[in-house]
């Protein structure tokens, strides 16, 4: 199973979470005009079990999620709708914003 990396940061607007599959850290993905670099300064974090990622997504204000397994987990648990997921030529990306 793919290892997940979880990073939580407190901001003035609430908790910001970044989650990625460990194997996409440092990679750049493109799809047409959209380019995403999975920058270690933003996405690198603690190795996390799926239940910890789900708990973090449940209490965050904003989340950035990259990688097939990470995005699939967010979709499975209802945090992100499948139609809002971007396919970036080799991986998947989603953002979550609670209003």
SVG drawing of the C-alpha trace seen along z (x, -y; Angstrom):
<svg xmlns="http://www.w3.org/2000/svg" viewBox="-20 -35 32 37">
<polyline fill="none" stroke="black" stroke-width="0.4" points="0.0,0.0 1.2,-3.5 2.5,-5.5 0.7,-8.7 2.3,-12.0 0.3,-14.3 1.1,-17.9 -1.1,-20.1 -0.5,-23.8 -2.5,-26.3 -3.3,-29.5 -5.4,-32.6 -8.2,-31.0 -8.0,-27.6 -6.1,-24.4 -4.5,-23.9 -3.8,-20.3 -1.6,-18.9 -1.8,-15.2 0.1,-13.3 1.2,-9.9 4.8,-9.6 5.9,-8.5 4.8,-11.8 6.7,-14.0 9.1,-16.2 7.4,-15.3 5.8,-17.7 2.7,-16.8 1.0,-18.5 -2.3,-18.4 -2.6,-21.0 -2.1,-24.5 -2.2,-23.1 1.1,-22.2 1.5,-21.0 4.8,-20.5 4.4,-18.4 6.9,-20.7 8.5,-19.1 8.4,-22.4 4.5,-22.3 3.6,-18.6 6.3,-16.7 5.0,-15.6 4.7,-12.7 3.9,-9.2 0.3,-8.7 -2.2,-5.8 -5.5,-6.3 -7.5,-6.9 -5.3,-9.8 -5.7,-11.4 -9.5,-11.0 -9.5,-12.6 -7.4,-15.4 -9.6,-16.1 -12.6,-16.1 -11.3,-18.9 -9.4,-21.1 -10.5,-24.3 -8.6,-23.8 -6.8,-20.8 -4.6,-20.2 -4.5,-16.5 -2.2,-14.9 -1.7,-11.4 -4.0,-8.6 -4.4,-6.9 -4.7,-10.2 -7.4,-11.6 -9.2,-8.2 -9.3,-8.2 -10.8,-11.7 -13.4,-10.7 -14.2,-7.4 -15.0,-9.3 -17.1,-12.0 -14.7,-15.0 -14.3,-15.5 -16.7,-14.8 -15.2,-12.7 -16.2,-15.3 -14.1,-17.9 -10.9,-15.8 -8.2,-16.9 -6.3,-14.3 -2.8,-15.7 -1.2,-13.2 0.0,-10.5 -1.6,-11.5 -4.8,-13.1 -5.2,-16.4 -8.1,-17.8 -8.6,-20.8 -11.0,-21.0 -12.5,-24.1 -15.1,-24.1 -17.3,-27.1"/>
</svg>
